[in-house]
C-alpha cells in the first residue's frame, strides 16, 4: 500500500463512516479500483483508520462521555447488543457476503428505503429531538434495525438512522444517536480485528502509511460529523437516497462490463 492509497482510503473512511452511504461498501469498491489485495496487513490498516473515526466521535461529543449520561449510554449499549450478538454468531456468513454485486444491490435497496421514509416523513410524529429523550423501547428497535448493517453496502449509519426515524426521532436526533451508537460498535470491531491481525500489523505494515491514513481519517471524520448536522438543519436524506441508487447502478454497470470483458 502506497502513501497515495493510504490517503485515499483515509479520506473515504472518514467521510463515509458517519454518512448513510456505507463506509465498508466504499472501501471495498476503492480497494478494487486501487488494485489492493485483501491481505491481512491491508485489513489491519482499515481497522486503524476506523479507530481514528472513533476518536472523532469522542472529540465531537466530549460532554457525552461522562457518568452524568449513564442513562443515555445504557440505552446505547442496549441498541448495540443485537448487532454484537448476530455479528459474533454469524461472522463467517457475514464475511461470505463481501462482494461488489451485493454492495451494489444493497446501495440501491437502501436508497429506495430512504426515499420511501422521506416521502412519508411527518414532522409532527417525530417528536424526539434530543438523544437524551429516547426511551428503552426505541433503543431496542434502533438496535434491531442496525443488524441489517452486517450486509455490506447497507451502511451502519443508514440502518440506525432509518430505525431511529421510524420510531419517532427527528433527522438530527437520529443522526446524533447513530454517531454515539457507532462508538461501542466500532470499539468492539476494532478491538476484535486488532487482536486478530496484530502480528501482521506489527510485522508487515508500513507505519508511516498507517500514521498518515489515521490522521487523514480522523480529520475528515471530525469535519464530516459537524457538516452533516449542519446539512440536516436545512435538508433531508433524499439526496443520500438518490446517491445510493445511482452509485449502486454505476457499480452494477462497471461490474458487468468487467465480467463481459
N, C-alpha and C positions, 0 to 999 in steps of 0.2 A: 504494500500500500504506500503510495507516494504522498507527499505533503498536499498536493493538489486534491487527491482522493480524500484525504483527511478533512480538509477544509469543506469540500462539497458535502460530505456526509454529516459533518458537524452542523452545517447550515440547515440541511434537510431535517435532521433530528430536532434541532432547536426550534425550527419554525413549525413543524408538523405535530410535535408531541402533544400540544395542548389545543390544537385546532381539530375539528371533527372530520379530518380527512386522512387519517391513518398514517402514523409515522412508520410503522412496520411495513405497510404496503409501499410507501415511497422509498424506504431503504432497500427493500427487495428489488424494486424496479431500478433504483440508482445503481445498485451493485451489478445488475445485469448489464446496464449500459456502460458502466466503467470497467466491465470485464473482471470484476473482483470475485475470486473463488470464495466459497463459503467455508474457509478454513477455520480452525479453532482460534487462531490469532485474530482473524478479522471479526469473528463473532465476539471475542473478548473486547475488541475495540468498540463495537457497538454498545456493549454493556457500559463501558467507561463514559461514553458520550451521553448515555441515558442518565447516569449518575449526575452529570452536570445539570441536566434538566431538573432533577430533584432539588438541587441547591437553588435553582431559580425560583421554585415554589416557596421555599423557606424564606428567601430574601424578599419576595413579593408580599408575603403574609407573615412577617415576624411576630405580629401581635397575636396570631392564632396558635402559636407553638408555646403554650404555657398551660399550667394547671387550671387557669380560670376558664378554659374552654374544654374541660374534661367531658362535659355532656356532648358537645359537638363531636369530639374525637371518638366517643363511644359509638355515635351514630355512623361516623365514617368507618370505624372498624367493622361494624355490623354490615355495612354496604360492601366492605372488602371481602368478607368471608366467602360468599358464593363463588366468585372468580378464583379465589385461592384454592378452595376445595376442588372445584371442577378442573382447574388447570393442573393441579397436582395429580389427581387420579387419572386424567386423560392426557397427560403431557405428550406421550408418544403419538397418540391420534392427532393431537393439535399440530405437532411438527410435520406430520404427513400431509397437512393441508397447504403447506407453504409452496405456492406456485403462482406464476404470473396470471394464469387464467382465473384462478379462484380470487385473487386480489382484484382483478378487473371486474368480475361479476359482483363482488361484494361492494366495490365502489359504486356501481350502478344501482344496486338494490338500496344501499344506504342513502344515496342521493334522492331516490324516489321517495323513501320514507321521510326524509327531511322536508321535501316539498309537500307531502301529504299532511304532515304535522303542522307546518306553517299555514297551509290552506285552511285548516280548522282551528287555528290558534285564536283563542278568545282571552283578551287581557283580563277581563273580569273574573275568569275562572283560574287564573294563575296569580293567586294572592300572596304566595310566599316570595318575598323579595330579599330576604336575608337568610343566609345559610344557617344561622343560629336558630331559626324558627322552624326548620323541618322537624317532623316527628319520626319516631322509630319505624312506623309502618312505611312511610315514604322512603326512608333509608333502605329498608329491605327491598322494596320494589326497584329502586335505582341499582342496588347491588345485583339483583336478578337480571336486569337489563344489560348490565355490564358484562355478563357472561358471554354475550354474543361477540365481544371484542376478541375472544380467543380465535375467532375465524379471521385469518389475515385479510386485511383490506377493509374490515368493518369499522375500525377505529375505537379505541378505548374511550377517548373523549366523546366521540359521536354517540356511542351507545349509552353512556352515562348521562349525557346531556338530553338525549331523547327520552330516556327513562325519567329524568327529573322533570322535564316539561309535561310529560303525560300524567304525573302525579301532583301537578299544581305549582311547580316553581316557575318563576318568570325566566326570561332568557339569561339575564345577568346572573341570577342566583344559581341557575342550572350550570352555567359555565364555571362559576366560582366553586361550587360543590365538586364539580369534575376535577378542577385543579387540585383541591385538597385531597380528594379521593385518589389522585394519582400518586400521592406520597407513599401510602402503605403498599400500593400495588407495585410501584417501581422499586421501592426499597426491597421488597420480597424478591422480585425478579432479578434485580441487580445482585443481591446477596447470593442467590442460588447460582446464577451464572458465573459469578466471580469464584465461588468455591469449585465450580465445575471446570473452569478454564484458567485457574490461577497459574498453573505451571506454564501453559502456553504464553500467558500474558507476561510472565517474568522472563521467560527464556527467548521467545521469538519475536516479541513486539518491539517496534521502534518507539522508544519512549518520547522522542521529540514529536513524532507524529501524533502520539496519544495526547500529549500535552496541548498541542495546537488544536486538535479536534475537541478536546474537553473545553478549552477556553471559548472557542467559537460557538459550540453548542450552548454553553451557559449564557453568553451574551445575547445570542439570538433568542433563546427561550425566555430569558428575563424580559426582553423588549416585546416579544410576541404576546405574553400574558397581559401586559399593560395595554398594548394597542388593541388586542382582541376585545377587552372590556370596553374600551372607548368606542370601538366599532359597533358593539351591541347596544350602545346607548342611542344609536341612530338607525341601525339597520337590522334586518332579520337574518335567519340562517338560509334563506332562499339561494343566495349566491353560492354558498357552500354545497347545497344540493345540486345546483346546476354544474358546478365544477366537478363534483364527484362523478356525475353521469358522463360528462364529456371526457374526463380523464379515463374512466373505465372503458368507454368506447374506443378511445385512442389506443389504449393498451391492447384491446382485442384485435384491432386492425394491424398494429405492429406485430403482435404475436403471431397472428395468422399468416402475415406476409413472410415472416421469418421461417415459419414451418413450411410454407409452399416453396420458398427459396431453397 
